[in-house]
């Protein structure tokens, strides 16, 4: 049985009775085939019994929680069973060694930037971006501190957003990237997708030997699973940004899918449902992998990226960030 992600939007109770997991809400009680669940995303007000959590821990199923506004709150992260002592040491060494950390931080930024470039060329709004990247990459090579790398990354992203806006319909422009709260509809859509992508990366890291709290581009205290922030940079342009663009260009997401709240703009429940329907479809799509010579889902690409990082950390093969060929 192929495992799938389960999203809970409605309010209710998640509990275990004997060896069955149930979700009960106003519409009734539904048994859940736990063997077919990969991870769970909770957007409603859901009470989870301790027995249900024990059961999910036994099955190694992570649960991600999002607040009323669709922002990521945290995760129930079952005890890791895959960690290797040697890899933990190597991962820490690459964080503590300034040059090794800088090398990885630069690679995450370069991979992200090249995927942004791929998008802009795809949307035919890439004028001058490649030339700017050459200059930015030269700055990256000369960067001596992580803050310098982050500064270059921010400037690359600003150039990207300004060109991306030229491809977006009137009324769905980014204008200026704002987050909590998002200042307009496009910012709300991007933030919502990025939040879900982050949780997806957390799930993929859980199924590897990597420690998700040790990171290189982002500071480990920036968020508990900071390595997920690092890897998310690679996939934001080719997953979140592409979905956001498609949804507004095709009129699937419209003004009525948003609401004004928190002195900003947020997706409605219906808007969230629509976005996640397309997000899940996107992750399940297969692409022909150039090295493996076989089809893999886009979600699987995230796990493969983590495996590439492991090979780098243990000295098997230098890490090269994924640059979209699709």
N, C-alpha and C positions, 0 to 999 in steps of 0.2 A: 504493500500500500504506500503510495506517495504521500508524504506528509505535507500539510498545508498550514498556513498561518490562519489563526482564528481571531476575528475582530468582534468585540462586544461593544455595541453602541448604546443599547438600552440599559436602564437601571435594573438591578436584580440581584440574585444570589447565586454564587458558584459554590457547590458543595459536593462532597463525595458520599456515596452510599454503597457499602461493600466495595466492589471493584469497578464502580461506574462513576463517572464525573457527570454532574447535572448542572444545567443553567436554568434558573427559574425566574421568570419575570411576569408582567401583567398578562401576557398572552398564554402563559402556561409553563410547564416543566418540559425540558428537552434533554435527553441523554446525549453526551458528547463522546464521540469515538476517540478516546485519548491516544490510541496508538497511531491515529492519523493526524495528530496535532504537532506541528513543528514549533510554534511559539504562539503566544496570546497577546493581543493588544487591547487594552481596556480604555474606552472613551466614556463610558457611562459610570454611574455611581454603583459599583458592584461590591457587595460584601462577599468575601472569600473565607470559607471556614479553614481552620487550622488543618483539618484532615485533608482538605482539598490541596492545600499548600504542600503537605507531606507527600501526597500522591504525585503532584506535579514535580516535586524535587526528585522523587524516585524515578520518574520518567524523563528527567533532565529537560524539562520544558520551562523556558524563561517566560516571564510575564512582564509586559511593559505597560506602564500607567501614564495616561495623559489627562490633563486637567480639563475643566469645563470649556476652555478656550482652544483646546486641541494641541497645547504645548506639552512636551515631554516632561513628566514629573520624576520618574525613577523606574527601577526594575526589580522584580523578584528574580534573583540570579542564583539558581541552585548551586550547591557546592561543586567546585570544579573537580573533575576526575581525570582530566587529560594532562594536567601540568607536568612538565619535565623540569627537574631541578637544574639541569644543565642549561636549558633554554631560558629559565628565569634569570639565571646568572648572566647569560649573554645579553639578554634584553636590558638588564640593569647596567651592564658595562657600557652598552651603546648609548644609554642615557647619560651616564656619568662622564664619559669621554667626550669632551667638547667637540672635537673634530668629527667623531663618528655620529654624534647627534646632529651636528650641522649638516652633514652629508645627507642624512635621511630627511631632515626638514626641507632642504633644498629640493630633493627629489619629489616630495609630496607636492610642493608648490609648482614645480615644473610639470608634473603630470596633470595637475588640475588646470594649469594655464594652457597646455596643449589640447586638452579636451574642450576648453572654452574656445580656442582657436578653431577647433573642428566644428563646433556649433555655429560660429559666426560665418565660416565658409559655407556651411550647409544652408544657412539662412541668407547668404549672399549680402552680408553687411560687415565683411572683414577688412574693409579698406584701412590700410596702415597698421593693422593690429600685429601682423607678423614682424614688421620692422621694429615695432615697440617691444615685442617679446625678446628680440635679440638684445636690445639695450637692457631690459629688465633681467635677463638671464646672466648678462655680464655682471650686473650688480649683485645678483645672487651668489655668484662664484666668489666675489670679493667680500661678502658678508661675514663678519666676525662674531656676530651675536644672533641669537634666535630672534630678538626684537627687530634686528635689521631684516631678517628673512620675512617676518610677519609684515613689516612695513612695505616691502616689495610686493608681497601677496595682496595686500589691501589696494595698492595702486593698480596692479594688474586687474583686479576685480572691478575697480571703478571704471577702467577703460572698457572692460567687457560689458558692464551694465549699460554704459552710454550707447554702445553699438547695438546691443540686444534690444534696447528701446526702439530703435529704428525699424525693427522687424515686428513689433507688437502693435495690435490695433489701438486706436485712440480710445482712451478710457481705461486701458490696461497697461499703462506705462509704469516703469519702476520709479522714474524721476530721481529719487534718492533712496538708497537702501536703508530702511528702518525696520526694527525688529520688535521690541517689546514695549509698547504695542506697535504692530505694523501700521504705517501711516496711510496706506491705500490698498486697493484690492490685490494688485499684483504682489506687493510686499507680503500681504497676508497669505497668498497662495504659495509663494516661495518658502516662507517660514514654516508653514504647515507641512509641506513636502520634505523640507530639510529635517524637520523634527522626526517624521516617520522614518526617513532614510537612516538617521542616526541610530534609532532603535533597531532597525534591520541589521545594521553593521554590528551592533552589540550582540545580537543573536548569533551572527556568523562567527564572531570572535569567541563566543562561548563554546563553539564546537571545534575550536583549535587548541593548541597548547600555549597560545600567547596569553600573557597577563594583560587584561584590557586597561589596567590603571597606570601602566608605564607607557609614556608617549614621547614624541620627539619634536614635532612642530608645535603642538599645544602643550602648555604646562600641565603636569599631572594633577595639580589641584584645581584646574579650570573646570573640570567636571569629573565625576567618579570614573567613568569609562572613557578617559581622554584619548586612548588609542583609537577609539571609534571616531573621534573628531578628526584625527589624522587621516584615516582611510576614507572618511566621508568626503574629504576634499577632492579625491580622485573621481568620485561618482556623482557628486552634485550636478556638474554640468551635463553629464550624459544620461542621467536618470531624472533627477528632480527638475532641472531646467527645461529639458525636452518635453516632459509631461506637462509642465505649466504652460509652455508655449502652445502645445497642441490643443490643450483644453480651451484656451481663450481664442485661439485662431479659428477653431472649428465651432465656436459658440456653445460648447458643451458646458462650460462654466460662464455664468452671466452675472450681471450686477445683483440680481435677486438672490444669488447664492452667498451674499455677504451681509453682515450686520455691523452697525456702529456700536462699539462698546469699548470700555477702558480708555476713552479718549483716542481710539484708533479704529481700525477695521479688522473684522474677523470673519471667518467662514461660518455659515449657518450649519446646523446638523446635516441638513440635506446636502449642502455643499461639501461637507467633509465626506459623507457617504459616496458622493459622486467621484470626488478626487481619489479616494482610496480604492474604489472599484477599478479605476484606470491605472492606479499605481500597482495594484496586485497583478493586473493583466500584463503590465510592462515587465515586471520582475519575472514573470513566468515565460516570457518570450525567449526563444532560443536563437543563438547566433553560432555560426561556424567558427570555432576557435582555431586561429592560424597555427598554433604550436601543437595543440592536442589533436588536431585534425578530426574533431568531432563536434557535434552541437552541444552547447551548454546553455543553461538559462542565464539571464542577466543577474539573477540573485546569486547563482553559483560563481559568477565572476568575482563577487566580493570575497567569498571564501578562498578562491584561488589567489587573490591579491594578498590575503593574509599568509597563505602558504609561501608565496614568493618572499614576503618579509622574513619569514622564519628561515628560509634558505640563506638570506643575506646575513642574518644575525649569527648563524652557526658557521658561516664562512664557506658555504657550498657554492653559492652563486650570487653575484652582485644584484641588488634590487633594481629593477627597471619598472617604473610605474606604468600602469595600463594607460595606453593612449588609444582611444576608440578607433576601430577600423570599420565600424558599422554606423 
